[in-house]
Amino acid sequence: MSIAEIKKLPLAEKFQLMESLWQDLHAEISSAPVPLAHQQLLDERRARGAAGQAQLLDWDSAKNLIGQKQC
């Protein structure tokens, strides 16, 4: 299905198509292996959080902090 064909669909059909795509992607991603380095990094961050050694920020605070950084 092309972009042009999708643009012609009614809104309800676009949402149904999107939902179907998300379900399919979720099924594929859920069964994909997590690289060992990624799992180790997540485990380390969870351990630091559980030990109180990490500063946890809500999403708005994190976005503000990122926006203040100079690249």
PQR file with spaces between the fields and no chain letter, atoms N, CA, C, O and H, PARSE charges and radii, in Angstrom:
ATOM       1  N    MET     1       0.866   -1.173    0.000 -0.4000 1.5000
ATOM       2  CA   MET     1       0.000    0.000    0.000 -0.0000 2.0000
ATOM       3  C    MET     1       0.906    1.227    0.000  0.5500 1.7000
ATOM       4  O    MET     1       1.840    1.323    0.796 -0.5500 1.4000
ATOM       5  N    SER     2       0.622    2.144   -0.886 -0.4000 1.5000
ATOM       6  CA   SER     2       1.442    3.345   -1.014 -0.0000 2.0000
ATOM       7  C    SER     2       0.931    4.459   -0.102  0.5500 1.7000
ATOM       8  O    SER     2      -0.189    4.397    0.406 -0.5500 1.4000
ATOM       9  H    SER     2      -0.137    2.066   -1.532  0.4000 1.0000
ATOM      10  N    ILE     3       1.757    5.466    0.094 -0.4000 1.5000
ATOM      11  CA   ILE     3       1.359    6.637    0.880 -0.0000 2.0000
ATOM      12  C    ILE     3       0.135    7.292    0.244  0.5500 1.7000
ATOM      13  O    ILE     3      -0.788    7.712    0.943 -0.5500 1.4000
ATOM      14  H    ILE     3       2.666    5.517   -0.319  0.4000 1.0000
ATOM      15  N    ALA     4       0.136    7.375   -1.076 -0.4000 1.5000
ATOM      16  CA   ALA     4      -0.995    7.992   -1.775 -0.0000 2.0000
ATOM      17  C    ALA     4      -2.293    7.238   -1.474  0.5500 1.7000
ATOM      18  O    ALA     4      -3.339    7.854   -1.274 -0.5500 1.4000
ATOM      19  H    ALA     4       0.886    7.035   -1.643  0.4000 1.0000
ATOM      20  N    GLU     5      -2.221    5.913   -1.444 -0.4000 1.5000
ATOM      21  CA   GLU     5      -3.410    5.109   -1.138 -0.0000 2.0000
ATOM      22  C    GLU     5      -3.852    5.320    0.308  0.5500 1.7000
ATOM      23  O    GLU     5      -5.046    5.400    0.594 -0.5500 1.4000
ATOM      24  H    GLU     5      -1.371    5.413   -1.607  0.4000 1.0000
ATOM      25  N    ILE     6      -2.889    5.407    1.209 -0.4000 1.5000
ATOM      26  CA   ILE     6      -3.207    5.619    2.627 -0.0000 2.0000
ATOM      27  C    ILE     6      -3.879    6.974    2.819  0.5500 1.7000
ATOM      28  O    ILE     6      -4.843    7.088    3.576 -0.5500 1.4000
ATOM      29  H    ILE     6      -1.919    5.342    0.977  0.4000 1.0000
ATOM      30  N    LYS     7      -3.382    7.990    2.144 -0.4000 1.5000
ATOM      31  CA   LYS     7      -3.963    9.331    2.274 -0.0000 2.0000
ATOM      32  C    LYS     7      -5.423    9.368    1.845  0.5500 1.7000
ATOM      33  O    LYS     7      -6.182   10.211    2.322 -0.5500 1.4000
ATOM      34  H    LYS     7      -2.599    7.897    1.528  0.4000 1.0000
ATOM      35  N    LYS     8      -5.823    8.481    0.967 -0.4000 1.5000
ATOM      36  CA   LYS     8      -7.205    8.452    0.472 -0.0000 2.0000
ATOM      37  C    LYS     8      -8.156    7.734    1.431  0.5500 1.7000
ATOM      38  O    LYS     8      -9.374    7.851    1.292 -0.5500 1.4000
ATOM      39  H    LYS     8      -5.206    7.796    0.580  0.4000 1.0000
ATOM      40  N    LEU     9      -7.619    6.998    2.393 -0.4000 1.5000
ATOM      41  CA   LEU     9      -8.470    6.228    3.309 -0.0000 2.0000
ATOM      42  C    LEU     9      -9.216    7.151    4.272  0.5500 1.7000
ATOM      43  O    LEU     9      -8.713    8.213    4.637 -0.5500 1.4000
ATOM      44  H    LEU     9      -6.630    6.903    2.506  0.4000 1.0000
ATOM      45  N    PRO    10     -10.416    6.740    4.680 -0.5600 1.5000
ATOM      46  CA   PRO    10     -11.121    7.476    5.735  0.2800 2.0000
ATOM      47  C    PRO    10     -10.333    7.370    7.045  0.5500 1.7000
ATOM      48  O    PRO    10      -9.565    6.428    7.240 -0.5500 1.4000
ATOM      49  N    LEU    11     -10.528    8.322    7.918 -0.4000 1.5000
ATOM      50  CA   LEU    11      -9.795    8.373    9.178 -0.0000 2.0000
ATOM      51  C    LEU    11      -9.925    7.079    9.978  0.5500 1.7000
ATOM      52  O    LEU    11      -8.932    6.582   10.510 -0.5500 1.4000
ATOM      53  H    LEU    11     -11.152    9.087    7.760  0.4000 1.0000
ATOM      54  N    ALA    12     -11.124    6.535   10.068 -0.4000 1.5000
ATOM      55  CA   ALA    12     -11.337    5.302   10.839 -0.0000 2.0000
ATOM      56  C    ALA    12     -10.496    4.153   10.288  0.5500 1.7000
ATOM      57  O    ALA    12      -9.957    3.354   11.055 -0.5500 1.4000
ATOM      58  H    ALA    12     -11.930    6.939    9.636  0.4000 1.0000
ATOM      59  N    GLU    13     -10.382    4.066    8.967 -0.4000 1.5000
ATOM      60  CA   GLU    13      -9.578    3.001    8.362 -0.0000 2.0000
ATOM      61  C    GLU    13      -8.091    3.227    8.603  0.5500 1.7000
ATOM      62  O    GLU    13      -7.335    2.268    8.764 -0.5500 1.4000
ATOM      63  H    GLU    13     -10.820    4.715    8.344  0.4000 1.0000
ATOM      64  N    LYS    14      -7.666    4.489    8.630 -0.4000 1.5000
ATOM      65  CA   LYS    14      -6.269    4.789    8.941 -0.0000 2.0000
ATOM      66  C    LYS    14      -5.931    4.343   10.358  0.5500 1.7000
ATOM      67  O    LYS    14      -4.867    3.773   10.598 -0.5500 1.4000
ATOM      68  H    LYS    14      -8.280    5.268    8.499  0.4000 1.0000
ATOM      69  N    PHE    15      -6.842    4.604   11.299 -0.4000 1.5000
ATOM      70  CA   PHE    15      -6.604    4.168   12.679 -0.0000 2.0000
ATOM      71  C    PHE    15      -6.566    2.649   12.773  0.5500 1.7000
ATOM      72  O    PHE    15      -5.742    2.099   13.504 -0.5500 1.4000
ATOM      73  H    PHE    15      -7.707    5.067   11.104  0.4000 1.0000
ATOM      74  N    GLN    16      -7.439    1.968   12.050 -0.4000 1.5000
ATOM      75  CA   GLN    16      -7.455    0.505   12.063 -0.0000 2.0000
ATOM      76  C    GLN    16      -6.151   -0.040   11.480  0.5500 1.7000
ATOM      77  O    GLN    16      -5.581   -0.995   12.008 -0.5500 1.4000
ATOM      78  H    GLN    16      -8.108    2.415   11.457  0.4000 1.0000
ATOM      79  N    LEU    17      -5.690    0.561   10.405 -0.4000 1.5000
ATOM      80  CA   LEU    17      -4.427    0.148    9.796 -0.0000 2.0000
ATOM      81  C    LEU    17      -3.267    0.360   10.767  0.5500 1.7000
ATOM      82  O    LEU    17      -2.396   -0.498   10.907 -0.5500 1.4000
ATOM      83  H    LEU    17      -6.153    1.337    9.976  0.4000 1.0000
ATOM      84  N    MET    18      -3.267    1.507   11.429 -0.4000 1.5000
ATOM      85  CA   MET    18      -2.219    1.806   12.399 -0.0000 2.0000
ATOM      86  C    MET    18      -2.246    0.808   13.557  0.5500 1.7000
ATOM      87  O    MET    18      -1.198    0.329   13.990 -0.5500 1.4000
ATOM      88  H    MET    18      -3.974    2.205   11.316  0.4000 1.0000
ATOM      89  N    GLU    19      -3.425    0.501   14.051 -0.4000 1.5000
ATOM      90  CA   GLU    19      -3.552   -0.474   15.148 -0.0000 2.0000
ATOM      91  C    GLU    19      -3.030   -1.839   14.722  0.5500 1.7000
ATOM      92  O    GLU    19      -2.340   -2.512   15.488 -0.5500 1.4000
ATOM      93  H    GLU    19      -4.276    0.890   13.699  0.4000 1.0000
ATOM      94  N    SER    20      -3.356   -2.242   13.512 -0.4000 1.5000
ATOM      95  CA   SER    20      -2.876   -3.535   13.006 -0.0000 2.0000
ATOM      96  C    SER    20      -1.362   -3.551   12.901  0.5500 1.7000
ATOM      97  O    SER    20      -0.722   -4.544   13.247 -0.5500 1.4000
ATOM      98  H    SER    20      -3.916   -1.696   12.890  0.4000 1.0000
ATOM      99  N    LEU    21      -0.788   -2.455   12.424 -0.4000 1.5000
ATOM     100  CA   LEU    21       0.671   -2.361   12.331 -0.0000 2.0000
ATOM     101  C    LEU    21       1.319   -2.442   13.708  0.5500 1.7000
ATOM     102  O    LEU    21       2.309   -3.153   13.885 -0.5500 1.4000
ATOM     103  H    LEU    21      -1.308   -1.648   12.143  0.4000 1.0000
ATOM     104  N    TRP    22       0.768   -1.716   14.690 -0.4000 1.5000
ATOM     105  CA   TRP    22       1.325   -1.746   16.042 -0.0000 2.0000
ATOM     106  C    TRP    22       1.263   -3.148   16.632  0.5500 1.7000
ATOM     107  O    TRP    22       2.215   -3.593   17.273 -0.5500 1.4000
ATOM     108  H    TRP    22      -0.035   -1.138   14.546  0.4000 1.0000
ATOM     109  N    GLN    23       0.154   -3.844   16.421 -0.4000 1.5000
ATOM     110  CA   GLN    23       0.029   -5.209   16.946 -0.0000 2.0000
ATOM     111  C    GLN    23       1.072   -6.125   16.324  0.5500 1.7000
ATOM     112  O    GLN    23       1.683   -6.941   17.014 -0.5500 1.4000
ATOM     113  H    GLN    23      -0.619   -3.482   15.900  0.4000 1.0000
ATOM     114  N    ASP    24       1.272   -5.986   15.028 -0.4000 1.5000
ATOM     115  CA   ASP    24       2.262   -6.809   14.343 -0.0000 2.0000
ATOM     116  C    ASP    24       3.672   -6.481   14.818  0.5500 1.7000
ATOM     117  O    ASP    24       4.466   -7.385   15.081 -0.5500 1.4000
ATOM     118  H    ASP    24       0.776   -5.323   14.468  0.4000 1.0000
ATOM     119  N    LEU    25       3.987   -5.190   14.930 -0.4000 1.5000
ATOM     120  CA   LEU    25       5.309   -4.789   15.414 -0.0000 2.0000
ATOM     121  C    LEU    25       5.559   -5.260   16.838  0.5500 1.7000
ATOM     122  O    LEU    25       6.652   -5.723   17.166 -0.5500 1.4000
ATOM     123  H    LEU    25       3.342   -4.456   14.716  0.4000 1.0000
ATOM     124  N    HIS    26       4.535   -5.138   17.683 -0.4000 1.5000
ATOM     125  CA   HIS    26       4.678   -5.569   19.070 -0.0000 2.0000
ATOM     126  C    HIS    26       5.004   -7.049   19.146  0.5500 1.7000
ATOM     127  O    HIS    26       5.862   -7.459   19.928 -0.5500 1.4000
ATOM     128  H    HIS    26       3.648   -4.762   17.416  0.4000 1.0000
ATOM     129  N    ALA    27       4.329   -7.848   18.344 -0.4000 1.5000
ATOM     130  CA   ALA    27       4.575   -9.290   18.354 -0.0000 2.0000
ATOM     131  C    ALA    27       6.010   -9.593   17.920  0.5500 1.7000
ATOM     132  O    ALA    27       6.665  -10.456   18.505 -0.5500 1.4000
ATOM     133  H    ALA    27       3.632   -7.515   17.709  0.4000 1.0000
ATOM     134  N    GLU    28       6.496   -8.895   16.911 -0.4000 1.5000
ATOM     135  CA   GLU    28       7.861   -9.131   16.439 -0.0000 2.0000
ATOM     136  C    GLU    28       8.896   -8.655   17.444  0.5500 1.7000
ATOM     137  O    GLU    28       9.873   -9.353   17.715 -0.5500 1.4000
ATOM     138  H    GLU    28       5.964   -8.194   16.436  0.4000 1.0000
ATOM     139  N    ILE    29       8.686   -7.477   17.993 -0.4000 1.5000
ATOM     140  CA   ILE    29       9.652   -6.904   18.936 -0.0000 2.0000
ATOM     141  C    ILE    29       9.675   -7.699   20.239  0.5500 1.7000
ATOM     142  O    ILE    29      10.737   -7.882   20.834 -0.5500 1.4000
ATOM     143  H    ILE    29       7.892   -6.910   17.774  0.4000 1.0000
ATOM     144  N    SER    30       8.517   -8.169   20.683 -0.4000 1.5000
ATOM     145  CA   SER    30       8.451   -8.913   21.940 -0.0000 2.0000
ATOM     146  C    SER    30       9.254  -10.204   21.881  0.5500 1.7000
ATOM     147  O    SER    30       9.744  -10.683   22.904 -0.5500 1.4000
ATOM     148  H    SER    30       7.654   -8.020   20.200  0.4000 1.0000
ATOM     149  N    SER    31       9.390  -10.769   20.683 -0.4000 1.5000
ATOM     150  CA   SER    31      10.125  -12.027   20.569 -0.0000 2.0000
ATOM     151  C    SER    31      11.582  -11.813   20.151  0.5500 1.7000
ATOM     152  O    SER    31      12.344  -12.773   20.039 -0.5500 1.4000
ATOM     153  H    SER    31       8.992  -10.380   19.852  0.4000 1.0000
ATOM     154  N    ALA    32      11.969  -10.554   19.922 -0.4000 1.5000
ATOM     155  CA   ALA    32      13.352  -10.271   19.522 -0.0000 2.0000
ATOM     156  C    ALA    32      14.271  -10.343   20.736  0.5500 1.7000
ATOM     157  O    ALA    32      13.902   -9.888   21.819 -0.5500 1.4000
ATOM     158  H    ALA    32      11.351   -9.774   20.013  0.4000 1.0000
ATOM     159  N    PRO    33      15.456  -10.905   20.568 -0.5600 1.5000
ATOM     160  CA   PRO    33      16.387  -10.980   21.697  0.2800 2.0000
ATOM     161  C    PRO    33      16.943   -9.601   22.048  0.5500 1.7000
ATOM     162  O    PRO    33      17.153   -8.760   21.174 -0.5500 1.4000
ATOM     163  N    VAL    34      17.173   -9.389   23.329 -0.4000 1.5000
ATOM     164  CA   VAL    34      17.782   -8.140   23.804 -0.0000 2.0000
ATOM     165  C    VAL    34      19.291   -8.358   23.811  0.5500 1.7000
ATOM     166  O    VAL    34      19.768   -9.324   24.405 -0.5500 1.4000
ATOM     167  H    VAL    34      17.003  -10.072   24.039  0.4000 1.0000
ATOM     168  N    PRO    35      20.052   -7.474   23.157 -0.5600 1.5000
ATOM     169  CA   PRO    35      21.511   -7.635   23.174  0.2800 2.0000
ATOM     170  C    PRO    35      22.036   -7.630   24.621  0.5500 1.7000
ATOM     171  O    PRO    35      21.541   -6.882   25.464 -0.5500 1.4000
ATOM     172  N    LEU    36      23.019   -8.452   24.887 -0.4000 1.5000
ATOM     173  CA   LEU    36      23.570   -8.598   26.234 -0.0000 2.0000
ATOM     174  C    LEU    36      24.033   -7.261   26.807  0.5500 1.7000
ATOM     175  O    LEU    36      23.796   -6.982   27.982 -0.5500 1.4000
ATOM     176  H    LEU    36      23.421   -9.060   24.201  0.4000 1.0000
ATOM     177  N    ALA    37      24.689   -6.434   25.997 -0.4000 1.5000
ATOM     178  CA   ALA    37      25.173   -5.138   26.487 -0.0000 2.0000
ATOM     179  C    ALA    37      24.014   -4.252   26.928  0.5500 1.7000
ATOM     180  O    ALA    37      24.134   -3.524   27.913 -0.5500 1.4000
ATOM     181  H    ALA    37      24.881   -6.661   25.043  0.4000 1.0000
ATOM     182  N    HIS    38      22.900   -4.305   26.215 -0.4000 1.5000
ATOM     183  CA   HIS    38      21.724   -3.508   26.590 -0.0000 2.0000
ATOM     184  C    HIS    38      21.142   -4.011   27.901  0.5500 1.7000
ATOM     185  O    HIS    38      20.787   -3.215   28.770 -0.5500 1.4000
ATOM     186  H    HIS    38      22.803   -4.896   25.414  0.4000 1.0000
ATOM     187  N    GLN    39      21.043   -5.337   28.050 -0.4000 1.5000
ATOM     188  CA   GLN    39      20.488   -5.910   29.264 -0.0000 2.0000
ATOM     189  C    GLN    39      21.363   -5.578   30.462  0.5500 1.7000
ATOM     190  O    GLN    39      20.854   -5.275   31.542 -0.5500 1.4000
ATOM     191  H    GLN    39      21.332   -5.984   27.344  0.4000 1.0000
ATOM     192  N    GLN    40      22.685   -5.635   30.275 -0.4000 1.5000
ATOM     193  CA   GLN    40      23.601   -5.309   31.366 -0.0000 2.0000
ATOM     194  C    GLN    40      23.458   -3.844   31.780  0.5500 1.7000
ATOM     195  O    GLN    40      23.465   -3.535   32.971 -0.5500 1.4000
ATOM     196  H    GLN    40      23.099   -5.881   29.399  0.4000 1.0000
ATOM     197  N    LEU    41      23.329   -2.945   30.809 -0.4000 1.5000
ATOM     198  CA   LEU    41      23.165   -1.529   31.111 -0.0000 2.0000
ATOM     199  C    LEU    41      21.866   -1.290   31.882  0.5500 1.7000
ATOM     200  O    LEU    41      21.855   -0.545   32.862 -0.5500 1.4000
ATOM     201  H    LEU    41      23.323   -3.196   29.842  0.4000 1.0000
ATOM     202  N    LEU    42      20.783   -1.912   31.448 -0.4000 1.5000
ATOM     203  CA   LEU    42      19.509   -1.778   32.165 -0.0000 2.0000
ATOM     204  C    LEU    42      19.604   -2.325   33.584  0.5500 1.7000
ATOM     205  O    LEU    42      19.102   -1.714   34.528 -0.5500 1.4000
ATOM     206  H    LEU    42      20.791   -2.517   30.652  0.4000 1.0000
ATOM     207  N    ASP    43      20.246   -3.472   33.727 -0.4000 1.5000
ATOM     208  CA   ASP    43      20.407   -4.068   35.059 -0.0000 2.0000
ATOM     209  C    ASP    43      21.207   -3.151   35.987  0.5500 1.7000
ATOM     210  O    ASP    43      20.860   -2.987   37.157 -0.5500 1.4000
ATOM     211  H    ASP    43      20.654   -3.968   32.960  0.4000 1.0000
ATOM     212  N    GLU    44      22.277   -2.557   35.457 -0.4000 1.5000
ATOM     213  CA   GLU    44      23.098   -1.642   36.253 -0.0000 2.0000
ATOM     214  C    GLU    44      22.285   -0.411   36.675  0.5500 1.7000
ATOM     215  O    GLU    44      22.362    0.026   37.823 -0.5500 1.4000
ATOM     216  H    GLU    44      22.558   -2.690   34.506  0.4000 1.0000
ATOM     217  N    ARG    45      21.517    0.134   35.750 -0.4000 1.5000
ATOM     218  CA   ARG    45      20.720    1.324   36.071 -0.0000 2.0000
ATOM     219  C    ARG    45      19.626    1.002   37.078  0.5500 1.7000
ATOM     220  O    ARG    45      19.342    1.804   37.968 -0.5500 1.4000
ATOM     221  H    ARG    45      21.454   -0.221   34.817  0.4000 1.0000
ATOM     222  N    ARG    46      19.010   -0.169   36.942 -0.4000 1.5000
ATOM     223  CA   ARG    46      17.983   -0.566   37.925 -0.0000 2.0000
ATOM     224  C    ARG    46      18.610   -0.742   39.309  0.5500 1.7000
ATOM     225  O    ARG    46      18.021   -0.345   40.314 -0.5500 1.4000
ATOM     226  H    ARG    46      19.240   -0.821   36.219  0.4000 1.0000
ATOM     227  N    ALA    47      19.793   -1.332   39.360 -0.4000 1.5000
ATOM     228  CA   ALA    47      20.473   -1.544   40.642 -0.0000 2.0000
ATOM     229  C    ALA    47      20.821   -0.210   41.293  0.5500 1.7000
ATOM     230  O    ALA    47      20.644   -0.043   42.499 -0.5500 1.4000
ATOM     231  H    ALA    47      20.272   -1.655   38.544  0.4000 1.0000
ATOM     232  N    ARG    48      21.316    0.744   40.496 -0.4000 1.5000
ATOM     233  CA   ARG    48      21.632    2.066   41.050 -0.0000 2.0000
ATOM     234  C    ARG    48      20.371    2.754   41.567  0.5500 1.7000
ATOM     235  O    ARG    48      20.404    3.400   42.615 -0.5500 1.4000
ATOM     236  H    ARG    48      21.459    0.608   39.516  0.4000 1.0000
ATOM     237  N    GLY    49      19.276    2.622   40.852 -0.4000 1.5000
ATOM     238  CA   GLY    49      18.008    3.203   41.294 -0.0000 2.0000
ATOM     239  C    GLY    49      17.526    2.574   42.588  0.5500 1.7000
ATOM     240  O    GLY    49      17.089    3.275   43.501 -0.5500 1.4000
ATOM     241  H    GLY    49      19.249    2.097   40.001  0.4000 1.0000
ATOM     242  N    ALA    50      17.606    1.247   42.669 -0.4000 1.5000
ATOM     243  CA   ALA    50      17.162    0.532   43.868 -0.0000 2.0000
ATOM     244  C    ALA    50      18.027    0.872   45.077  0.5500 1.7000
ATOM     245  O    ALA    50      17.548    0.857   46.211 -0.5500 1.4000
ATOM     246  H    ALA    50      17.962    0.678   41.927  0.4000 1.0000
ATOM     247  N    ALA    51      19.307    1.178   44.834 -0.4000 1.5000
ATOM     248  CA   ALA    51      20.227    1.508   45.923 -0.0000 2.0000
ATOM     249  C    ALA    51      20.180    2.990   46.288  0.5500 1.7000
ATOM     250  O    ALA    51      20.877    3.432   47.201 -0.5500 1.4000
ATOM     251  H    ALA    51      19.696    1.190   43.913  0.4000 1.0000
ATOM     252  N    GLY    52      19.354    3.754   45.570 -0.4000 1.5000
ATOM     253  CA   GLY    52      19.265    5.178   45.847 -0.0000 2.0000
ATOM     254  C    GLY    52      20.455    5.972   45.329  0.5500 1.7000
ATOM     255  O    GLY    52      20.696    7.092   45.779 -0.5500 1.4000
ATOM     256  H    GLY    52      18.788    3.394   44.828  0.4000 1.0000
ATOM     257  N    GLN    53      21.188    5.413   44.404 -0.4000 1.5000
ATOM     258  CA   GLN    53      22.385    6.062   43.877 -0.0000 2.0000
ATOM     259  C    GLN    53      22.127    6.805   42.567  0.5500 1.7000
ATOM     260  O    GLN    53      23.062    7.327   41.959 -0.5500 1.4000
ATOM     261  H    GLN    53      20.992    4.503   44.038  0.4000 1.0000
ATOM     262  N    ALA    54      20.895    6.857   42.135 -0.4000 1.5000
ATOM     263  CA   ALA    54      20.573    7.522   40.869 -0.0000 2.0000
ATOM     264  C    ALA    54      19.488    8.565   41.105  0.5500 1.7000
ATOM     265  O    ALA    54      18.583    8.369   41.916 -0.5500 1.4000
ATOM     266  H    ALA    54      20.135    6.433   42.628  0.4000 1.0000
ATOM     267  N    GLN    55      19.595    9.667   40.387 -0.4000 1.5000
ATOM     268  CA   GLN    55      18.580   10.707   40.470 -0.0000 2.0000
ATOM     269  C    GLN    55      17.510   10.389   39.428  0.5500 1.7000
ATOM     270  O    GLN    55      17.803   10.316   38.234 -0.5500 1.4000
ATOM     271  H    GLN    55      20.330    9.826   39.728  0.4000 1.0000
ATOM     272  N    LEU    56      16.285   10.202   39.874 -0.4000 1.5000
ATOM     273  CA   LEU    56      15.187    9.919   38.964 -0.0000 2.0000
ATOM     274  C    LEU    56      14.436   11.210   38.677  0.5500 1.7000
ATOM     275  O    LEU    56      14.113   11.971   39.590 -0.5500 1.4000
ATOM     276  H    LEU    56      16.046   10.261   40.843  0.4000 1.0000
ATOM     277  N    LEU    57      14.165   11.447   37.407 -0.4000 1.5000
ATOM     278  CA   LEU    57      13.471   12.657   36.988 -0.0000 2.0000
ATOM     279  C    LEU    57      12.162   12.302   36.294  0.5500 1.7000
ATOM     280  O    LEU    57      12.062   11.271   35.628 -0.5500 1.4000
ATOM     281  H    LEU    57      14.428   10.829   36.666  0.4000 1.0000
ATOM     282  N    ASP    58      11.159   13.163   36.455 -0.4000 1.5000
ATOM     283  CA   ASP    58       9.946   12.971   35.664 -0.0000 2.0000
ATOM     284  C    ASP    58      10.263   13.436   34.246  0.5500 1.7000
ATOM     285  O    ASP    58      11.277   14.098   34.026 -0.5500 1.4000
ATOM     286  H    ASP    58      11.240   14.000   36.995  0.4000 1.0000
ATOM     287  N    TRP    59       9.402   13.095   33.277 -0.4000 1.5000
ATOM     288  CA   TRP    59       9.678   13.356   31.882 -0.0000 2.0000
ATOM     289  C    TRP    59       9.859   14.853   31.590  0.5500 1.7000
ATOM     290  O    TRP    59      10.748   15.224   30.823 -0.5500 1.4000
ATOM     291  H    TRP    59       8.578   12.557   33.456  0.4000 1.0000
ATOM     292  N    ASP    60       9.034   15.708   32.187 -0.4000 1.5000
ATOM     293  CA   ASP    60       9.171   17.146   31.939 -0.0000 2.0000
ATOM     294  C    ASP    60      10.525   17.664   32.415  0.5500 1.7000
ATOM     295  O    ASP    60      11.157   18.466   31.727 -0.5500 1.4000
ATOM     296  H    ASP    60       8.312   15.406   32.809  0.4000 1.0000
ATOM     297  N    SER    61      10.973   17.215   33.575 -0.4000 1.5000
ATOM     298  CA   SER    61      12.279   17.642   34.090 -0.0000 2.0000
ATOM     299  C    SER    61      13.410   17.138   33.195  0.5500 1.7000
ATOM     300  O    SER    61      14.375   17.858   32.943 -0.5500 1.4000
ATOM     301  H    SER    61      10.460   16.563   34.134  0.4000 1.0000
ATOM     302  N    ALA    62      13.290   15.918   32.723 -0.4000 1.5000
ATOM     303  CA   ALA    62      14.323   15.357   31.847 -0.0000 2.0000
ATOM     304  C    ALA    62      14.396   16.147   30.541  0.5500 1.7000
ATOM     305  O    ALA    62      15.490   16.459   30.069 -0.5500 1.4000
ATOM     306  H    ALA    62      12.505   15.332   32.928  0.4000 1.0000
ATOM     307  N    LYS    63      13.229   16.478   29.948 -0.4000 1.5000
ATOM     308  CA   LYS    63      13.219   17.254   28.703 -0.0000 2.0000
ATOM     309  C    LYS    63      13.858   18.621   28.920  0.5500 1.7000
ATOM     310  O    LYS    63      14.621   19.087   28.074 -0.5500 1.4000
ATOM     311  H    LYS    63      12.341   16.225   30.331  0.4000 1.0000
ATOM     312  N    ASN    64      13.554   19.272   30.053 -0.4000 1.5000
ATOM     313  CA   ASN    64      14.140   20.575   30.345 -0.0000 2.0000
ATOM     314  C    ASN    64      15.661   20.476   30.489  0.5500 1.7000
ATOM     315  O    ASN    64      16.398   21.332   29.999 -0.5500 1.4000
ATOM     316  H    ASN    64      12.934   18.893   30.741  0.4000 1.0000
ATOM     317  N    LEU    65      16.113   19.434   31.160 -0.4000 1.5000
ATOM     318  CA   LEU    65      17.543   19.233   31.352 -0.0000 2.0000
ATOM     319  C    LEU    65      18.231   18.992   30.013  0.5500 1.7000
ATOM     320  O    LEU    65      19.298   19.551   29.762 -0.5500 1.4000
ATOM     321  H    LEU    65      15.514   18.739   31.558  0.4000 1.0000
ATOM     322  N    ILE    66      17.645   18.179   29.160 -0.4000 1.5000
ATOM     323  CA   ILE    66      18.200   17.920   27.846 -0.0000 2.0000
ATOM     324  C    ILE    66      18.247   19.204   27.025  0.5500 1.7000
ATOM     325  O    ILE    66      19.223   19.460   26.319 -0.5500 1.4000
ATOM     326  H    ILE    66      16.778   17.725   29.364  0.4000 1.0000
ATOM     327  N    GLY    67      17.188   20.011   27.120 -0.4000 1.5000
ATOM     328  CA   GLY    67      17.120   21.260   26.372 -0.0000 2.0000
ATOM     329  C    GLY    67      18.166   22.266   26.802  0.5500 1.7000
ATOM     330  O    GLY    67      18.527   23.146   26.020 -0.5500 1.4000
ATOM     331  H    GLY    67      16.396   19.803   27.693  0.4000 1.0000
ATOM     332  N    GLN    68      18.664   22.160   28.030 -0.4000 1.5000
ATOM     333  CA   GLN    68      19.664   23.098   28.529 -0.0000 2.0000
ATOM     334  C    GLN    68      21.075   22.731   28.082  0.5500 1.7000
ATOM     335  O    GLN    68      21.970   23.575   28.100 -0.5500 1.4000
ATOM     336  H    GLN    68      18.371   21.446   28.665  0.4000 1.0000
ATOM     337  N    LYS    69      21.279   21.477   27.681 -0.4000 1.5000
ATOM     338  CA   LYS    69      22.611   21.016   27.285 -0.0000 2.0000
ATOM     339  C    LYS    69      22.987   21.616   25.940  0.5500 1.7000
ATOM     340  O    LYS    69      22.163   21.698   25.029 -0.5500 1.4000
ATOM     341  H    LYS    69      20.552   20.791   27.667  0.4000 1.0000
ATOM     342  N    GLN    70      24.228   22.030   25.830 -0.4000 1.5000
ATOM     343  CA   GLN    70      24.751   22.557   24.571 -0.0000 2.0000
ATOM     344  C    GLN    70      25.419   21.410   23.816  0.5500 1.7000
ATOM     345  O    GLN    70      26.277   20.717   24.362 -0.5500 1.4000
ATOM     346  H    GLN    70      24.898   21.963   26.569  0.4000 1.0000
ATOM     347  N    CYS    71      25.029   21.214   22.578 -0.4000 1.5000
ATOM     348  CA   CYS    71      25.627   20.143   21.755 -0.0000 2.0000
ATOM     349  C    CYS    71      26.718   20.710   20.868  0.5500 1.7000
ATOM     350  O    CYS    71      27.339   19.970   20.105 -0.5500 1.4000
ATOM     351  H    CYS    71      24.331   21.777   22.134  0.4000 1.0000
